[in-house]
């Protein structure tokens, strides 16, 4: 590698005109790679692509891979899983809120945590010979930090997944409420209304659409409507959906009209969303203080005071001369 880099430097130094050609070719290659990567990301994020992938079951390979890995780590399950049922239920609930409802999700999570706690310190010990000036204490400290990072990283990743999924559900919930009110007022029952709303939300809000479709599937399978709605609140973990479920269960228990209850809850949720927007707008001034002080004020003072400071320096320099 050193010989190749030396030959390249000697070639570029011998022919200065080739430097421009080398830079142009490198820039063109980087631009083509960036364009292809951006196209791949946009294609993967397309709602139409997601729907086609869901219809054609293109995630079968991923599911089979997860099942194979789960079968490999099954003999070590009693060593990987924590002994406390409270910890198991907490992690299982977080995985469910993040959208991982597979039976293999829990052992795979703890297996990934254990694997990271082993691989990161081992990688530190393998890389340490490349830095001979590092002392053994520094290497040992880096290995301990790697083990700690491997222990904490899966939890941080899981919390981020839960927050991201709940954010998507919260964004799509107002649209679902409006569509549900329209469907119920049009004469549809609760189950057909949920099915219609789930079909309409498949492209715009796929996570919420899949949850509502699962509720309808549980009702068709024989689960009571109140229990299916409670399962929805348990899977999502959102207070808004929990309040809607409590309202619907109370409405079905007392026999009142579902359309009226949904309309009242939709209006309350719309007011709640407006209050949240007003609260976020009120916090904007406080949040803008840090970027203004760090980014804008130095440049402002540099432009406003800079010329005067330069003139003063020039005057002092002339006086000393």
N, C-alpha and C positions, 0 to 999 in steps of 0.2 A: 504493500500500500504506500509506503514512504517513497519507494522507487518510482511508482506510478505518478504520485503527486509531484516528485522532483522533475520527471520528464515533462509533465504538463506545464509546470512553471517555466522550465527551460524553453519549451516550445512557444509559450505565450510571450516570454521575454525576447526570444529571437525574432518573432514576427509580431510587431506591435499591432499591425492591422487585423490580426486574427483575434485580438481581444474583443473588439466590437462584435465580430461574428459569433464568438463564444457566448457573449452576454446576450445577444439577440436570440440565439438558439435556446439558451437556458430560459430566458423569459418566455419564449414561445412554448416551450415544454411545460413550464409552470402554469402558463395561462390555459393550455389545453387540459392539463390535469385538474385545475380548479374548475374549469367549465364542465368537464365530465363528472367531477364530484358533486357540483351544484345540481346538475341534471339528475344525478342518482338520488340525491336527497329530496329534491322536489317531487320526483316520481314516487319515491317511497312514502312521502307525506301526503300524496294526493288522496282525497276521500274516495274517488272512484277506484283507485288502485286498492285501497284498503277493503272496499266492499267486494271487489272482484276476488281478492285474496281470501276474504272470509267465505264467499260463496264456493270457491273452488277448493277450499280446505288446503291451502298451501302451507299451513303451519303443522302439518302432520309430521314432517321430518324433525321439527323442533320438539314436538311432544314425544316422539319416539326416542330422541336423544336424551331428553330429561328422564324418561322412564328407564332407559338403559343405565344412566348414571345412578339413578335411585336404586336400581337392582344391585349395582356394584357396591354401594355404600350401606346396603341393608344389613349385612353382618356386623357392621361397626355402629349401628344405630344406637345401641344402648350406651356406647361410650361417648357418642357425639351429642345426643340429646340431653338437656339438663334434667335433673331429678325432680325439680320443683314443678308441680302442676300449674302454679300461678305464672311462672315464666313461660311455660309452653302455651298456655291459653293467651297470654299477652302477645307473644310473637305470632301465634296463629291468627289472632284478631287483626294484627297489623298487616299480615300477608293478605288476609281477606279484604281489608280496606284498600290495599294496593292493587287488588285485582288478581291475585294468585290464589285460586281456589282449588288447585290440584292437590291430591293427597301427598304428592311427592314434594310439595313446596317447602314444608317444614324441615324434613331431613336434608334437602338440598341447601337450605339456608344455613343450617348449622354446619354442614359439611364444608360449605364455602368459607365460613368463618374459621373453622379449624385449619383448612388448607392454607388460607392466607396467613394465619398465625405461624405456620411452619415455613411457607415458601419465602416470605419476606425476610426473616432473619437469615435463612440459608442463602438467599440471593445477596444479602449484605456481605456474608463471609466469602462468597465466591467473587464478588467485585472488589473486595478490600485488597487483594494482591496487586491490583492495578494502581493503587495509591500507596506506595511503600512508605511515604512520610507520615501516614496516619499511625498513631499509637494504638496499642491493643485496647486501651480504655475507651478511646473514641469509637473503635469498631464495635466493641461490646455495647456501648451506649446506642449506637446506630441500630444494632440488632434488636435491642430491647425496644427502641422506638418503632422499629418495623413490626415487631410482634404486637405492640400496642395499637399500631395503625391497622393491622390485620384484624384485631379484635373489635375495633370501633367502626371500621369502614362499612361492613355490612349493615350495621344498625343505622348509620347515617344515610346510606343508600336506600334502605327500607323506609325511613321517615320521609326522605325526599320523594319517593314513589307514592307514599300515602298522600302527602300534601299536593302533589301534582294531580293525582287522580281525583281527589276531593275538589280541587280547584276546577277541573273540567266538569265535574258533576254539578258544582254550584253555579257555573256559568250557564249550563244548559237547563237548569231547573226552572227558571222563569218561563222559557219557551215551552217547556213541557207542561207547566201549569196552565198557560193560556190555551194550548192545544187540547188539554184534558177538559177544561171548562167548555170549550166550543163543542167537543165531541159529546159530552154528557148532556149539554143543553140541546143538542141536535137529536137526542133520543136514544143514544147508544147506552148500553149497560157499562158497568165498571170494567169488566174483562174485555169486551170489544173495544172500549175506549182506550184502555191501556195498550192493546195490540196495535191499534191505529197510530197512537202516539209513538210507540216504539218503532214502527215502520217509517214514520216521518222523520224521526230523529236519527235514523241509521247513518245518514251521511253527515249531517251537521254536528251531532253530538253522539258519536257511536258508543261511548261508555254508558251514558244514561239510557240510550236506546236498548242496549243489551241487558241492562238491569231490569228495565220495564218488561222486556220480552221474557226474561227469566221469571218474573212475577206471574205473567200470564201463563207460562208453561207450568208452573207449580199449581196454579188454579185448575188448569185442565187435567193435571195428574191426580187431582183429588184433594189437594191441600186446601184447608179452609182459607177464605179470603183474608181474614184477620191475621192468620198465621203467616200467609205469604207476604202480606204487607209488612209485618214485623220482621220477617227475614230480610226484606229489602232495606229496612232501617238498620238492621244489624250488619249487613254486608257493606253498606256505604259509610256508616258512621257519621252522617251529617245531621246536625240538629234540625235543619229545615225539613229534611225528609222525615225525620222522626216526628216532628210536629204534624206534618201532613198525614202520616200513618195514624197517629193518635186521633186526629180529627176524623179520618175515614172510619176507624174502628168505632169511635163513639157514635158516628152517624148511623152506621149499620146496626149498632146495638139498640139505639132508640128509635130507629125507623124513620128518621127525618130525610129530607131530600138531599141527595149527594150533590146535585148541581148548586143548590144554595150554599152549602158548606164549602164547596170548592171555590165559588165566587168570592165568598167572604175571606177565605184564606189567601186567595190570589191577590185581593186588594191589600190585605195586611202585609203580604210578602212584598208587594210593590212598594208600599210605604217603607218597609224595612230596608229594601234595596236603595231607595232614595236617601234614607238616613245614612246608610253606609257610604254612599257616594258623597254626601255632604261632609261626613266625617273625614273621608280621605282627602277631600278638597281643603278642609280646614287644616289638615296636617301638612299640606304641601309647602306652606310658607316656612315651617320649621325644618322640613327636610331639605329645603333649598339653601339653607344657611351654609352648610358644610361645602357643597360644590362652589357656591359663590365666593366664600372666603378663600378656598384653596386654589380655584381655577381662574376666577374672573378678576378678583381684586388685585392679585399680583400683576397681571397684564395691564390692568387699568392704571395702577400706580407707575408701572414701567413706562407706559406711553405718556402719562400726564407729567410725571416728575423727571423722567429720564432726560429729556432735552435740557431742562433747567440744571440738572446735576452735571451734565456734560459741559455746559457753559461755565458753571462755577469751577469745575476742575480746570478748564482751559484758562480762566482768569487767574486762579491760584498758581498755575504753572507759569504763566507769563510774569506774575509778580516775583516768583522765585528766580526767574531768569534775569 
